[in-house]
Amino acid sequence: MALSRPVQLYPGIAAVLLIAVASQFLATNYGAPVLVFALLLGMAMNFLYRQEHTRAGVDLCATQVLRAGVGLLGAGIAVSDIAAIGVSGLGVLLGGMAVTIALGPVLAKMLGLNRDFGLLSSGAVAICGVSAALTLSSVMPKSEEQSKFTLLTVIMVTTIGAIAMVLYPIIVQTLELTPQQAGYFLGGAIHDVSHVAGAGFALSEAVGVEAMTVKMVRVAMLIPIAWCFLMLFNRSTGSTQSLRPPGFLLVFIALAVVNSLGYIPVNWSATLTELSKLSFLLAIVALGIKTELSGLAAHGWRPVALVLLQSVLLGGTMLLWAVFMI
């Protein structure tokens, strides 16, 4: 009996791992983001979730492995990043994030979409793209509809983030922004950390360093905002049982504090961050396997419009501050 659980999990985990390896191979050879391939290949293998012997392992990757990735993400956070951009810059950055998240449900309602999707997508846009989408989704009520919202959000922020990585440096060069201005704009407006690095360091090392510093401040806000989401959804469902912080959020906070104090060596921090990215990759594959493409397509153009509006709102705020106040 002791072997029954591992044996039950193995087929699904093995399938997720194989798809993740294939996704990484395609990303390496074709130069596209690995998460795009992970999503597409995962959804193409949706039939695996209808098989009894693979379902348990896929569910494990979509939940427990995801939460492990969130916890490990804290090893890349340092409190010193927050002090580096100044009080006024921090105020505008946090204000832009807050407005983006607050307007998420309003814009979603205007487009005829679910409030939860508006919150999830706005949180992903405001904080750090895919990592934020997966983290916030993990503290929201679980349902088939929620899984679709998560996949839609991941698809949209990945696509629009990739576009911004190419477009925003052009804006920087057109407006002839200084490295400080450019770094604040890129780090404050682009979704994923990888896209920020790509856009910033493509311009210069100085812009890249500034952009990554600003971006890390946004990433550091992931847990406070996840905690707000947790309280919001507990209140809306009338539940009080889950108001204790989940273990993976405590791990995130603990690692962030220890890293801020300088007790995690740089190479260890980098290794834990890479393990976090691997966990997110496996989770994306699993979520793709659990999702039917027809269910995503049924939402039409509205999710695209929603995430685009949220992205333009945040990007416009950061650009105006960078141009006129720095």
N, C-alpha and C positions, 0 to 999 in steps of 0.2 A: 504493500500500500504506500510505502514511503516514496517509491519511485513513480507513482501514478501521476503526480503533479508535474514533475519535470518532463516525463514522457508526453504528457498532454500538451505542454507548452512548446516543446521542441520544434514540431513541424512549422508552426506559425512564425516562430522567431527565425528559424532557418530561412524561410521564404522572404521575410523582411530583410535579413542580412544580405541575401543574394541580390535582391532588387537594389539595395543601397550600394553594393559593390558595382553593379552594372551602371547605376546612376553616376557614381564617381568616375568610372571609366569613360563614359560618354562626355561628362563635363570636362575632364582632362583633355580629351582628344578634340572636342569641338568648341571649347572656350565659352560655353554657356553656364549659367549658375547651376550648381548641382541640385539645388532644391527644385528647380523646374523639372529636371529629369526625374527626380524622386516622385514628384506629384504625378507626372504623366504616366510613368511606369506603374506606380501604385494603383492609379485609377484603372489602368488597362488590365490589372490583375484583380479586379473587384470580385471575380468568381471565387477567389481563394477564401473570401469572407463568408461565402455561402457553404463552404466545406466545414463540417463539424470538427475535423481533426486539426484544422489550422486556425480556427477562430480565436481560441484562448490565447495563443501566442501573439497574434496580431493585436488583440485587446491589451495585452501586457505592454507591448511596445508603444501603444497609443496613450497609455496612462502612466504606468510606473516608470518606464524609461524616460518619458517626457518629463515627469517630475524630478527625476534624478538630474536631467539636463538643466532644469531651472536652478536646482540647488548648486550645482557645480559652476554655474555662470557667475556666482558671487566672487569667485577667485580672481576675476578680472576687474573688479571694482575697487577704486581707492577714493577715500574721502578728499584727498588732496586735489583731485580733479575739480571738485566743486569750487574750491577757493581760487582756482587758477583763472577763472573768467570774470571775477569781480562781482560786486553786489548788484549793480545796475544790470549788467549782462545776465546774471543769474535770474534776476527778477523778470526780465523780459522773456527769457527762455522758459521759465516755469509758467509765466502768464500765458504764453503762446500755447504751451502744452495743455494747460487747464481749459482754455477757451476751445481748443480743438476737441478735447474729450467731451466738454459740456455740450457743444453743438452737434456732436455725433448723433444722439437720439433725435434731435430736432430735424436735422437734414434727412435722417432715415425715414422719419414720419412723412416729411414732405414728398419723398420719393416712393412712398407706399411700402417701405421695408420695415422689418421688425426692429423694435427698440434695442434688443440685445445685439443685433448685428451692427447697429450704429455705434453702440458702446465699444464693442470688440474691435471694429475697424478703426475707430478714432483713437483708441488706446494704442493699437499697433502703429498707426501713423505718427502719433505724438511721441512714442517712446523709442522703440528700436525694431520695428518691422516684424519679421517672422518670430523672433524670440519673444517679443511682447505678446503677439497673437497667441502663441502656444501657452505662455505663462498665464495670461488673463483667462484664456479658455479653460485652463485647468482648475480655476476657482469658481467658474460659472456652473449653473445647473446642467447636468449631463442629459442629453437627448439626441435623437437622430438629427433634428433640426440644428442643434448647436454644432454638431460635427460638420454639417454643411456650411454653417456660418464661418467656422474656423478655416475650412479649406478655401472658401471664397476669399476670405481675408488674406490668407497666405498667398494665393494666386495674384490678387490685386496689388498688394504691397510689394511683392517681388517684381512684378512687371513694371509698375509705376516707379519703383525705386531704381530699376535698371535704366529706365528712360531718363530719370533725374540725374543719374550718374554721368550721362552723356550731355544732357542739356544744360545743367546748372554751371559746369565749368565754362561753357560758352557765354552764359550770362555774366559770369565773373570777369571774363576777358573783355566782353563788350563794354561793361561799366567801368573797367580798369580799377577794380577793387584792390586795396592793399592786402597783404597776406593775412593780417588780423581780421579785416572785414570779410575776406573770402572764407577763411576758416570758420568764422562764426556762422556765416550763412550756410555753408555746406554741412557743417556739423549739426546745425540746428534744424535743418530742413529735410535732409535725406534720411530715409527710413533705416535701412540695415547698416550695421557697422562696416561690412565689407564694401558696400557701395560708397560709404563716406570715405573710406581709405582709398578706394579706386579713384574717386573724383578729386580728393585733396592732393594726394601724392602725384597725380597726373599733372598738376599745375606746378608744384614745387614741394620740397621737403618742409619748408616753413608753413605753407598752407596745410599740408597733410597733418603735421603735428598739432596745429591749432584746431583743425577740424575734428581730430580724434579726441582732443581734450574736451571740447564742447559736447561731442557725442557721448562720451563716458558719463557726463553729468546727466544726460537724458536716460542712459541705461541705469544709472544709480537710482532713478525715480521709479524703477519697475516695481520694486517690492512695496513701497508706500501706496502706489496706485493699485497694485494687486490686492492689498489689504482693504482699500476702499471698496473695490469691486466685491470682495468677500462679504463685507458688512452690508453692502447694498442689496446683494442677492439673498442674503439671509433674512434681511428685513422684509423684502418683497415677498418671500415665501413663508414668512412667519416662523422661521426656524432659528433656534439659538444654540443648537447642539454643536454646530461647526464654527462658532465664532473664535475658538482657539486657533491660533495660526497653524496651518498645516506644517508637517515636519520639513517638507522640502523648502518652504519659505524660511524657516528657522535656519536651515543649513546655508541658504543663500546669505542671510544676514550675518551668520557666524563667520563664513568665509570672507565676506566683504570687510568685516571688522578686523579680522586677523591679517588680511592683506593690507589694509590701510595702516596697520601698526608695523608693517614691514617684516612680519614673521613668515610669510610665504616667499620662498626664493623665486626669482623671476622665471626660471625654467620650469618650476613646479606650477606656477600660475599659468604659464603658457600651455602646459600639458593638461591641466584641469580644464582650461578654456576649450582646448581641442576636444576633450572628452565630452564637454557640454555640447559642442557643435555636432559631434557624432550622435549623441542622444537625440538631438533635434532632428537630424537627418533620418534616423530610424523611426522617430515619431511621425514625421511627415509621410514616409513610405506607408506606415500603418494606417494613418488617417486617409491616405489616398486609396488604399485597399478597401477601407470601410465605406467609401463613398462611390455612389453610382453617378456617372457623368451626366446622365439624363436629369438627375435631380439638381445638379449645379446649373445646367443650361436653362432650366425652367425659370430661373430668376432673371434672365435677360440682361438688359443693358444697365439696369438700375444700380447694381453693386459697383460697376465700373464708375458710374457717375458719382456715387457716394464717396468712394475712396479718392477719386480725382479731386473732388471739391475739398475734402479734408486736407489733402496734400497741398493744394494751392493756397488754402487758408494759412496753414502753418508756414509754408515756404514764403508767402508774401509778407507775413509778419516778421520773419527772420531777416528777409532781404531789406525791408524798410529800416529796421533797426541798424543793420550793418552799414547801410548807405548814409543814413542821416545822423546817427548818434555815435558811431565809433570813430 
